[in-house]
């Protein structure tokens, strides 16, 4: 580390003599320190109690310029409790003069093109861009390779995005927006059809289109005999109590009023209603946590059917769970409608089922149309005001052509 001393005086400075300067160069030792020349500057506010002591010292070599100052964060960390002196020995007389001194740490001053004074553009950069600049300047080889790879991937994604946009535009120009919307709608039909009961389009009677055996197997039907007995023998008082408690859905409560007098037909309808009510209650759940989600009165074979056919599996918190997804709820809705058709001689009230299952009208109508039902409006049914309508779904032969769901319906024009 090279050290040089200098004593100077300012014109008009109120101090009789400025302190000497002891300098240290931060980037190495000078080969010829005697060839350096220094210039000193003081703060213009000479009366300010603190700023009047601020000094800046500059020097220049063939390669670099240096600057040092005795204030600020870059100033020399000297103890304020110490005073520094420099002695000048007169060899002829043998006497030494002692002067007050300050230490300056001389730092190389880079050119303006490397560190611009105007940092507005830099301040506008994002945190990621600033970090990238730091990695470019001071990062390790691994960091620089990662930065280069990330930038190449960004360029690649932009190219892919541009290519996809161009390809989509070409498809739209070639096929037309209407045809594309029809294709999407047809995909929606196919996605709903995957969750419908098996459909026998070549059936000669409506009851053979969606066969009862595809909804309830003989073993499952037999298992419903005991739990459905309470519905087969229900009284009007018990029915009113169930309505107040809302322990049965509206569709079942309405159909219980019209149970057949014939014992065999009464038992059959009671079993169908019990299973339909169970399906609707099961659809209201989300995550199935219990082994018997519908309670101990539900037969084991029915619980197994519900878990196997109407739930999806998901992995959560380290364990596999059954849950009812949107697609599974659509499947339950389709089976509920098919069973309601068998109960009501293949014409059923879709609006009551919609309210029981807490669905939107468009959703249940899409599923009904996927089931190839004819949908019609009926005014003034039980439980509705005179100006309200129910939607009826009817299964009749020949089956109508399968159409795409309406999806986004036309908006009414504002007048």
Buried (B, 14 or more C-beta within 10 A) or exposed (E): EBEBBBBBEEEEEEEEEBBBBBBBBEEEEBEEEEEBEBEBEBBEEEEEEEEBBBBBBBBBBEEBBBBBBBBEEEBBEEEEEEEBEBEEEEEEEEEEEEBBBBBBBBBBBEEEEEEEEEEEEEEEEEEEEEBBEEBEEEBEEEBEEEBEEEEEEEEEEEEEEEEEEEEEEEEEEEEEEEEEEEEEBBEBBEEBEEBBBEBEEEBEEBEEBBBBEEBBEEEBBEBBBEBBBEBBEBEEEEBEEBBEEEEBBBBBBBBBEEBEEEEEEBBBBBBBBBBBBBBBBBBEBEEBEEEBBBEEEBBEEBBEBBBEEBBEEEEEEEEEBBBBEEEBBBBBBBBBBBBBBBBBEBBBBBBBBBBBBEBEEBBBBBBBBBBBBBEEEEEEBEEBEEEEBBBBBBBEBEBEEBEBBEEEEEEEEEE
